[in-house]
Amino acid sequence: MAAVYFAAGKLGLRMAFDNPSASPVWAPTGLALVAFLVFGYRVWPALYLSAFLVNVTTAGSVATSLCIAAGNTLEGGVGAWLVDAFAGGRGAFQRARDFFRFALLAAVLSTTVSATCGVTCLALGGFADWSRYGSIWLTWWLGDAAGDLVVAPFALLWSTNPRVRWRPRRALEAALLLLSLVLTGAIVFGGLFPSRVKDYPLEFVCAPILIWAAFRFGQREVATAVVALSGIAIWGTLRGFGPFARSARNESLLLLQAFMAVTALTSLALAAVVSERRAAEKRLRRLAVTDALTGLGNYRRLITALGGEIRRSQRTAKPFALLLLDLDDLKAINDHHGHLVGNRALCRVAAALRVSCRSIDTGARFGGDEFALVLPETREQAARRRRNHREAPRGGRSGPVRGEGGPARRPGLPRRDTGAVAPLIARDRRWRAGVCAPGRLAIASGA
């Protein structure tokens, strides 16, 4: 981290045109913030030493370099503390609300520490005119703020989630996205626009690419796209191309960094909103097929699993089995111990079903005291052996909870009639009344 900080600092100071110690492009601010968030405050000596070496080998004196390094280190520590306390820490980019707090606390507020400390030290040491204090401070602050908004999300998101799990189609889409981003950035900022005029205000063309990344990928990919676009834009602007090219290089970079900071803010906020929506939809889908009391599947989940198994069985000729369990004496438990104890008994039965299930099985509670277990690729003999798991774990005032077993054949389904699943469950009462005694475990199998 110290070596990366030093290299990024030396590269940033090569673009310091207004003052040798104040650059509008300052990635080390984002790197220091991420280092504090990931590794803790114990990394401050390494960051302090790196910041000192960057400044003492560029301009100023040992005293000013020590003061500037202190400001840089304090800035990262203050920003990390604020983000940890009020913006979700390392998860600041998962929710839009936390990300906006990150932008305010880290990028806007904490960066004033380094800018104020650094410019004051330069002015006191005679390396900057007091009359130019405001312009140097603005350059310093904007470079640090852009570093927090552009570099910090990229570094933090990749450090916390470095693995890439893309299927071939998603990898192809990512490659197309990267190619489109590079081509668009080269046209807008790199001078590839087919015209003699190379500074048309076409920066808005970059927005659809970032929106694409936000909706189809996630915050990590959006942060990567922002960093790539920023690199292309800085390269082109320094060569005099793009909508922010001016006669003064420092002014050009200030305008560009302001644009990149706003772009990073909006695109990452959009990605966070999309991520929150996906998570909410996933929770809703899970709740729609889950029994709230036991955590097993509900009637809808059971019907879906049965329909899928019937279609698969008809297609592959492989068998499956269905176990139906009606709890013994649940009404007596409720009357004698209360409904809360009865709910605990139901949860214990659900726990017993989970223990006896394979990963491909589907357990469900489809009635008050009625449970079902769908067993793919299981014949009747194997399903019968599952009856050994019919007793729920002991514990609680209700004592052991049992469901006695007895076999029953499933009524035949038409070859192409996969819509007969609901009548199959509806006929469960006839099975128990006509074949099994009430409170018994029914076993149905089919191919």
C-alpha positions in Angstrom: 0.0 0.0 0.0 2.8 2.4 0.8 4.5 1.8 -2.5 1.2 2.3 -4.4 0.6 5.5 -2.5 4.1 6.8 -3.3 3.8 5.9 -7.0 0.3 7.5 -7.3 1.5 10.6 -5.5 4.5 11.1 -7.8 2.2 10.6 -10.8 -0.3 13.1 -9.4 2.3 15.8 -8.7 3.4 15.6 -12.4 0.1 17.3 -13.1 0.6 20.1 -10.5 0.6 23.2 -12.7 -0.6 25.8 -10.3 1.7 24.9 -7.5 4.3 22.1 -7.3 2.6 20.7 -4.2 -1.0 21.0 -5.3 -2.4 18.8 -8.0 -6.0 18.6 -9.2 -5.5 14.9 -9.8 -4.7 13.2 -6.5 -5.5 9.5 -6.2 -3.6 9.0 -2.9 -6.5 10.5 -1.0 -8.8 7.6 -2.1 -6.0 5.0 -1.5 -5.4 6.3 2.1 -9.1 6.3 2.9 -9.4 2.7 1.7 -6.3 1.7 3.6 -7.8 3.0 6.8 -11.1 1.3 6.2 -9.7 -2.1 5.2 -6.6 -2.4 7.5 -7.5 -0.1 10.3 -5.7 2.9 11.9 -2.5 0.9 12.4 -1.4 1.7 8.8 -0.9 5.4 9.6 2.9 5.2 9.9 3.3 3.7 6.5 1.0 6.3 4.9 2.7 9.1 6.8 6.1 8.0 5.6 4.9 7.6 2.0 3.3 11.1 2.0 6.4 12.6 3.4 8.6 11.0 0.7 6.3 12.1 -2.1 6.5 15.7 -1.0 10.1 16.0 0.1 11.3 14.6 -3.2 9.2 17.0 -5.2 9.2 20.5 -3.7 9.3 22.4 -0.4 11.4 21.7 2.6 11.5 19.0 5.2 9.4 21.0 7.6 6.6 21.7 5.0 6.8 18.1 3.8 6.3 16.8 7.4 3.3 19.2 7.8 1.8 18.2 4.5 2.2 14.5 5.2 0.5 15.0 8.6 -2.4 16.7 6.9 -2.7 13.9 4.3 -2.6 11.2 7.0 -5.0 13.0 9.3 -7.4 13.5 6.3 -7.6 9.7 5.6 -8.0 8.9 9.3 -10.8 11.5 9.8 -12.5 10.4 6.6 -12.4 6.7 7.7 -13.7 7.5 11.1 -16.6 9.5 9.7 -17.5 6.8 7.2 -17.3 4.0 9.8 -19.5 6.0 12.2 -22.1 7.4 9.9 -21.9 5.8 6.4 -21.7 2.1 6.9 -17.9 1.7 6.8 -16.8 -0.7 4.1 -20.4 -1.2 3.0 -20.9 2.4 2.2 -21.5 1.7 -1.5 -24.2 -0.9 -1.0 -27.0 1.6 -0.2 -27.6 5.0 -1.9 -28.2 6.6 1.5 -24.9 5.5 2.8 -23.1 6.5 -0.4 -24.4 10.0 -0.2 -23.2 10.2 3.4 -19.8 8.9 2.2 -19.7 11.6 -0.5 -20.5 14.4 2.1 -18.4 13.2 4.9 -15.3 11.8 3.2 -15.2 13.6 -0.2 -16.5 17.1 1.0 -15.6 17.5 4.6 -12.6 15.4 5.4 -10.7 16.6 2.4 -10.7 20.2 3.8 -8.2 19.0 6.5 -5.5 18.2 4.0 -6.2 21.2 1.8 -6.2 23.7 4.7 -3.1 22.1 6.4 -1.1 21.8 3.2 -1.7 25.3 1.8 -1.2 26.9 5.1 2.1 25.2 5.5 3.2 26.2 2.0 2.2 29.8 2.7 4.0 29.9 6.0 7.1 28.3 4.5 7.2 30.8 1.7 6.4 28.3 -1.0 3.0 29.9 -1.9 1.7 33.5 -2.0 -1.0 34.3 0.5 -2.7 36.2 -2.4 -3.1 32.9 -4.2 -4.2 30.9 -1.1 -7.8 30.5 -2.4 -6.9 29.2 -5.8 -4.3 26.7 -4.5 -6.7 25.5 -1.8 -9.4 24.9 -4.4 -7.1 22.9 -6.6 -5.9 20.9 -3.6 -9.4 20.2 -2.2 -11.0 19.3 -5.6 -8.2 16.9 -6.4 -8.6 15.2 -3.0 -12.4 15.1 -3.3 -12.3 13.6 -6.8 -9.8 11.0 -5.4 -12.3 10.0 -2.8 -15.2 9.8 -5.3 -13.4 8.2 -8.2 -10.5 6.1 -6.7 -11.8 5.1 -3.3 -14.9 3.2 -4.5 -12.9 1.3 -7.1 -10.2 0.3 -4.6 -12.6 -0.6 -1.8 -15.1 -2.6 -3.9 -12.3 -4.7 -5.5 -10.5 -5.2 -2.2 -13.7 -6.5 -0.5 -14.9 -8.5 -3.5 -12.0 -9.5 -5.8 -13.5 -12.6 -7.3 -15.2 -12.4 -10.7 -18.0 -15.0 -11.2 -19.3 -14.3 -14.8 -20.8 -16.8 -17.1 -19.6 -16.6 -20.7 -22.6 -14.4 -21.8 -22.0 -12.0 -19.0 -18.2 -11.9 -19.7 -19.0 -11.1 -23.4 -21.3 -8.3 -22.3 -18.6 -6.9 -20.0 -16.1 -7.0 -22.9 -18.6 -5.1 -25.1 -19.2 -2.6 -22.3 -15.5 -2.0 -21.9 -15.0 -1.6 -25.6 -17.9 0.8 -25.8 -16.5 2.8 -22.9 -13.0 3.1 -24.4 -14.4 4.0 -27.8 -16.7 6.6 -26.4 -14.0 8.1 -24.2 -11.6 8.3 -27.1 -14.2 10.1 -29.2 -15.2 12.5 -26.5 -11.9 13.2 -24.8 -9.2 11.6 -27.1 -9.6 13.6 -30.3 -11.1 10.7 -32.4 -14.3 12.7 -33.2 -14.4 13.0 -37.0 -14.2 16.7 -37.2 -11.6 19.5 -37.2 -13.1 20.7 -33.9 -11.9 18.5 -31.1 -13.6 20.2 -28.1 -17.3 19.7 -28.8 -19.3 19.4 -25.5 -20.1 15.7 -26.0 -19.4 14.6 -22.4 -23.1 13.6 -22.0 -22.5 10.7 -24.5 -20.7 8.9 -21.6 -23.8 8.7 -19.5 -25.5 5.8 -21.3 -22.4 3.6 -20.9 -22.4 4.1 -17.2 -26.1 3.6 -17.0 -25.6 0.3 -18.8 -23.0 -0.7 -16.3 -25.3 0.2 -13.4 -28.3 -1.7 -14.6 -26.5 -4.8 -15.9 -23.7 -5.2 -13.5 -23.0 -3.6 -10.1 -21.2 -1.0 -8.1 -17.8 -2.6 -8.6 -18.1 -2.6 -12.3 -19.5 1.0 -12.3 -16.6 2.1 -10.2 -14.2 0.4 -12.7 -15.9 2.1 -15.6 -15.6 5.5 -13.9 -11.8 5.0 -13.2 -11.2 3.9 -16.8 -13.2 6.9 -18.2 -11.3 9.2 -15.9 -7.9 7.9 -17.1 -8.9 8.4 -20.8 -10.3 11.8 -20.0 -7.2 13.0 -18.2 -5.0 11.8 -21.0 -7.0 13.5 -23.7 -7.5 16.7 -21.8 -3.7 17.1 -21.2 -3.2 16.7 -25.0 -5.7 19.5 -25.6 -8.7 17.4 -26.7 -12.2 17.2 -25.2 -14.8 19.6 -23.9 -12.8 20.7 -20.9 -9.6 21.7 -22.8 -8.5 25.2 -22.0 -5.4 27.3 -22.5 -4.4 26.8 -18.8 -3.8 23.1 -18.0 -4.7 23.5 -14.3 -8.1 25.1 -15.3 -8.7 22.2 -17.7 -8.0 19.6 -15.1 -10.2 21.4 -12.5 -13.2 21.4 -14.9 -12.6 17.8 -15.8 -12.2 16.6 -12.1 -15.5 18.4 -11.2 -17.2 16.6 -14.1 -15.7 13.2 -13.0 -16.7 13.8 -9.4 -20.3 14.5 -10.3 -20.3 11.6 -12.8 -19.0 9.2 -10.1 -21.5 10.4 -7.6 -24.5 10.0 -9.9 -23.5 6.7 -11.5 -22.5 5.0 -8.2 -25.7 6.3 -6.6 -27.7 4.8 -9.4 -25.9 1.5 -9.1 -26.6 1.4 -5.4 -30.3 2.1 -6.0 -30.4 -0.7 -8.6 -28.6 -3.1 -6.2 -31.1 -2.2 -3.4 -34.0 -2.9 -5.8 -32.6 -6.3 -6.7 -32.1 -7.2 -3.1 -35.7 -6.1 -2.3 -37.1 -8.2 -5.2 -35.0 -11.2 -4.1 -36.4 -10.9 -0.5 -40.0 -10.5 -1.8 -39.6 -13.6 -4.1 -38.2 -15.6 -1.1 -41.1 -14.4 1.2 -43.6 -15.3 -1.5 -42.7 -18.9 -1.4 -41.7 -19.3 2.3 -43.8 -20.2 5.3 -43.3 -17.3 7.8 -43.5 -19.6 10.9 -41.3 -22.6 9.9 -39.1 -21.2 7.2 -40.1 -24.1 4.9 -41.7 -23.6 1.5 -45.3 -22.7 1.5 -48.2 -24.0 -0.7 -47.0 -22.0 -3.7 -43.5 -23.4 -3.4 -44.8 -26.9 -3.1 -47.0 -26.6 -6.2 -44.1 -25.2 -8.2 -41.7 -27.9 -7.1 -44.3 -30.7 -7.8 -45.0 -29.2 -11.2 -41.3 -29.1 -12.1 -40.8 -32.7 -10.9 -43.8 -34.0 -12.9 -42.5 -32.3 -16.1 -39.0 -33.6 -15.5 -40.2 -37.1 -14.7 -42.3 -37.1 -17.9 -39.3 -35.9 -19.9 -36.6 -38.1 -18.4 -38.7 -41.1 -17.1 -36.9 -40.8 -13.7 -39.0 -41.3 -10.6 -39.8 -38.9 -7.8 -41.5 -39.3 -4.4 -43.8 -37.2 -2.3 -44.0 -37.5 1.5 -47.1 -36.0 3.2 -47.0 -35.6 7.0 -50.0 -34.7 9.2 -48.9 -33.9 12.8 -50.4 -35.9 15.6 -52.4 -34.2 18.3 -51.5 -30.6 17.5 -54.9 -29.5 18.7 -54.2 -31.1 22.1 -50.9 -29.4 22.3 -52.5 -26.0 21.6 -55.3 -26.6 24.1 -53.1 -27.8 26.9 -49.9 -25.7 26.5 -51.0 -22.8 24.3 -50.6 -21.8 20.7 -47.0 -20.5 21.2 -46.0 -24.0 22.3 -47.9 -25.4 19.3 -45.9 -23.1 17.0 -42.7 -24.4 18.6 -43.8 -27.9 17.8 -44.4 -27.0 14.2 -40.9 -25.4 14.0 -39.4 -28.6 15.5 -41.0 -30.7 12.8 -39.7 -28.3 10.2 -36.2 -28.6 11.7 -36.5 -32.4 11.5 -37.4 -32.2 7.9 -34.5 -30.0 7.1 -32.1 -32.4 8.8 -33.4 -35.3 6.7 -33.5 -33.4 3.4 -31.0 -33.4 0.7 -30.0 -30.2 -1.0 -32.3 -31.1 -4.0 -35.3 -31.9 -1.8 -38.1 -29.5 -1.2 -39.8 -29.3 2.2 -43.0 -27.3 2.6 -45.8 -26.6 5.1 -49.0 -26.4 3.0 -51.6 -26.4 5.8 -52.0 -25.8 9.5 -50.3 -29.0 10.6 -49.6 -30.6 7.2 -46.1 -30.9 5.8 -44.8 -32.3 2.5 -41.4 -33.3 1.2 -40.7 -33.6 -2.5 -37.9 -36.1 -3.2 -36.5 -35.9 -6.8 -35.1 -39.2 -8.3 -36.4 -41.2 -5.4 -38.3 -44.5 -5.7 -41.0 -45.7 -3.3 -38.6 -48.0 -1.4 -36.2 -45.1 -0.7 -39.1 -42.9 0.3 -40.3 -45.5 2.8 -36.9 -45.4 4.5 -37.3 -41.7 5.0 -40.0 -42.5 7.6 -37.2 -43.1 10.1 -36.9 -39.3 10.3 -40.5 -38.8 11.3 -39.8 -37.8 14.9 -38.9 -34.2 15.6 -36.1 -33.3 18.0 -36.9 -33.5 21.7 -37.1 -30.4 23.9 -39.8 -28.0 25.1 -42.9 -28.6 27.0 -44.8 -30.3 24.2 -42.5 -33.4 24.3 -41.8 -35.5 21.2 -43.8 -34.7 18.1 -44.7 -37.6 15.9 -46.2 -38.5 12.6 -46.8 -42.2 12.0 -46.0 -43.6 8.6 -48.2 -45.5 6.1 -47.9 -46.0 2.3 -50.3 -44.8 -0.3 -50.2 -44.7 -4.1 -50.5 -41.4 -6.0 -53.4 -41.3 -8.4 -52.2 -41.4 -11.9 -51.7 -38.2 -13.8 -52.3 -37.8 -17.5 -49.1 -37.9 -19.5 -49.4 -34.3 -20.6 -51.5 -32.9 -17.8 -49.0 -31.1 -15.5 -51.8 -28.8 -14.3 -53.2 -31.6 -12.1 -50.8 -30.8 -9.2 -53.2 -28.7 -7.2 -56.0 -31.4 -7.4 -53.3 -33.9 -6.2 -52.8 -31.9 -3.0 -56.5 -31.3 -2.7 -57.1 -35.1 -2.7 -54.7 -35.4 0.2 -57.7 -35.6 2.6 -59.1 -38.6 0.6 -55.7 -40.4 0.9 -55.6 -40.0 4.7 -59.3 -40.9 5.1 -59.4 -43.8 2.7 -55.9 -45.4 2.9 -54.1 -44.0 6.0 -55.4 -43.4 9.5 -55.6 -39.7 10.4 -52.2 -38.3 11.5 -50.2 -40.7 9.4 -47.4 -40.1 6.9 -48.5 -40.7 3.3 -45.9 -41.8 0.8 -46.6 -41.2 -2.9 -44.3 -42.0 -5.7 -44.5 -41.6 -9.4 -42.5 -41.6 -12.7 
